[in-house]
Amino acid sequence: MTRIRHEARYLEIDGALGYVEEAYGERAYGEPSGVELPGEGAPVLCLHTAGQSGVQWRRTTEELAALGYRVIVPDLPGHGRSEPARTGPVEDLAQYAQWCQRLITALELERPYVVGCSIGGKIALELAVRAGDELAGAVALAAEAGPGRVNVAGLRRELQDLAAPSRSDRTYLGTLAVVGSAVPPATAELIATMHRREDPAVSSADLIGWGTHDVRDALAAATCPVQLVAGQDDLWLDLEQVRRTSEALPHGQYVLLPGVGHYPMEEIDGFAGVLDGWLRQLSRDRAAAG
């Protein structure tokens, strides 16, 4: 019998404490020693969306660990339980990618998979470009290589006045608007309610990063296989640009999810099994590429 072990810790990265949760399988007492354990397989680094935290992966973490992965879920600087970056809210997603590289080093992760959604997907693309040889592969959910569709000038103005009482309502309603049509209303309501807890300053900075991040000219440097995943109901994405991103990558693939919006890991029941299939495909792609 295998049970799932959870661990949480703070690591000092770039002069501030970052919060990280891990889940992996371990053999229960008395199990025969010859049984292969879940959790002794590949590490998977899971990255959250703008303004949110690792709580977005709460329904995926344990199930993915049970499938044989070591699952690592951090809160990016200024999010969840992590301290803010020493330089303040982060507007350059490359800075988050550098932070993730330091986290990978600190945890001594060997060839991890990186899976991220929205800005997390862009960070996954950034890591594939920066350190593709050091990754087993990347899954970029709800992300494209070029700048995301957002009013950067408006967000910068908003940073000057973050006390507007409607900000949390806008987050709530905006989240509801980009949840897929196949998602049950109660699930959509829960997703939107959870999302309204974000820090406005951090969220605005994240979205500025979303609207300015651009690795289109560097995609050829991504030596690891990359899976681009988009929800057909995602109003924040240009689906054609996501497809083109996959075609510009040396080892890119594209998956379109009917009835899904901007948050596949929160919208899809049993997402861990779906993700497991993608990770296995990335492993086969890497083996085929030598």
ChimeraX attribute file (.defattr): number of C-alpha atoms within 10 A of each C-alpha:
attribute: neighborCount
match mode: 1-to-1
recipient: residues
	/A:1	11
	/A:2	17
	/A:3	17
	/A:4	18
	/A:5	15
	/A:6	14
	/A:7	10
	/A:8	13
	/A:9	11
	/A:10	15
	/A:11	16
	/A:12	14
	/A:13	16
	/A:14	14
	/A:15	11
	/A:16	16
	/A:17	18
	/A:18	25
	/A:19	22
	/A:20	19
	/A:21	17
	/A:22	20
	/A:23	23
	/A:24	28
	/A:25	24
	/A:26	19
	/A:27	18
	/A:28	12
	/A:29	9
	/A:30	7
	/A:31	10
	/A:32	10
	/A:33	8
	/A:34	6
	/A:35	10
	/A:36	13
	/A:37	20
	/A:38	21
	/A:39	24
	/A:40	14
	/A:41	16
	/A:42	19
	/A:43	25
	/A:44	26
	/A:45	22
	/A:46	24
	/A:47	29
	/A:48	26
	/A:49	24
	/A:50	23
	/A:51	24
	/A:52	23
	/A:53	24
	/A:54	22
	/A:55	18
	/A:56	21
	/A:57	17
	/A:58	12
	/A:59	16
	/A:60	21
	/A:61	27
	/A:62	22
	/A:63	20
	/A:64	26
	/A:65	29
	/A:66	22
	/A:67	17
	/A:68	20
	/A:69	25
	/A:70	24
	/A:71	28
	/A:72	25
	/A:73	24
	/A:74	27
	/A:75	21
	/A:76	29
	/A:77	26
	/A:78	24
	/A:79	24
	/A:80	20
	/A:81	17
	/A:82	20
	/A:83	19
	/A:84	19
	/A:85	21
	/A:86	12
	/A:87	7
	/A:88	12
	/A:89	17
	/A:90	24
	/A:91	20
	/A:92	17
	/A:93	23
	/A:94	20
	/A:95	16
	/A:96	22
	/A:97	22
	/A:98	16
	/A:99	18
	/A:100	21
	/A:101	16
	/A:102	15
	/A:103	19
	/A:104	18
	/A:105	11
	/A:106	12
	/A:107	10
	/A:108	10
	/A:109	19
	/A:110	13
	/A:111	16
	/A:112	21
	/A:113	27
	/A:114	27
	/A:115	26
	/A:116	23
	/A:117	26
	/A:118	25
	/A:119	28
	/A:120	27
	/A:121	27
	/A:122	33
	/A:123	30
	/A:124	29
	/A:125	36
	/A:126	26
	/A:127	25
	/A:128	31
	/A:129	20
	/A:130	19
	/A:131	16
	/A:132	20
	/A:133	16
	/A:134	18
	/A:135	21
	/A:136	25
	/A:137	31
	/A:138	31
	/A:139	30
	/A:140	28
	/A:141	28
	/A:142	27
	/A:143	31
	/A:144	31
	/A:145	25
	/A:146	19
	/A:147	17
	/A:148	23
	/A:149	14
	/A:150	15
	/A:151	11
	/A:152	18
	/A:153	10
	/A:154	11
	/A:155	18
	/A:156	14
	/A:157	11
	/A:158	16
	/A:159	15
	/A:160	9
	/A:161	10
	/A:162	14
	/A:163	10
	/A:164	9
	/A:165	8
	/A:166	10
	/A:167	16
	/A:168	17
	/A:169	13
	/A:170	12
	/A:171	20
	/A:172	20
	/A:173	16
	/A:174	14
	/A:175	21
	/A:176	20
	/A:177	18
	/A:178	20
	/A:179	28
	/A:180	24
	/A:181	17
	/A:182	14
	/A:183	18
	/A:184	11
	/A:185	12
	/A:186	8
	/A:187	15
	/A:188	20
	/A:189	17
	/A:190	13
	/A:191	19
	/A:192	20
	/A:193	17
	/A:194	14
	/A:195	23
	/A:196	20
	/A:197	15
	/A:198	18
	/A:199	16
	/A:200	20
	/A:201	19
	/A:202	22
	/A:203	23
	/A:204	24
	/A:205	23
	/A:206	24
	/A:207	27
	/A:208	25
	/A:209	25
	/A:210	27
	/A:211	21
	/A:212	18
	/A:213	22
	/A:214	20
	/A:215	18
	/A:216	17
	/A:217	10
	/A:218	16
	/A:219	23
	/A:220	14
	/A:221	15
	/A:222	25
	/A:223	23
	/A:224	26
	/A:225	29
	/A:226	33
	/A:227	23
	/A:228	24
	/A:229	26
	/A:230	29
	/A:231	24
	/A:232	18
	/A:233	21
	/A:234	23
	/A:235	15
	/A:236	17
	/A:237	21
	/A:238	16
	/A:239	20
	/A:240	9
	/A:241	14
	/A:242	23
	/A:243	19
	/A:244	17
	/A:245	23
	/A:246	22
	/A:247	15
	/A:248	17
	/A:249	24
	/A:250	16
	/A:251	20
	/A:252	23
	/A:253	22
	/A:254	18
	/A:255	16
	/A:256	15
	/A:257	16
	/A:258	14
	/A:259	16
	/A:260	23
	/A:261	28
	/A:262	28
	/A:263	23
	/A:264	21
	/A:265	22
	/A:266	23
	/A:267	21
	/A:268	20
	/A:269	14
	/A:270	14
	/A:271	19
	/A:272	21
	/A:273	14
	/A:274	13
	/A:275	16
	/A:276	16
	/A:277	12
	/A:278	20
	/A:279	24
	/A:280	12
	/A:281	17
	/A:282	24
	/A:283	17
	/A:284	13
	/A:285	19
	/A:286	17
	/A:287	11
	/A:288	8
	/A:289	12
	/A:290	6
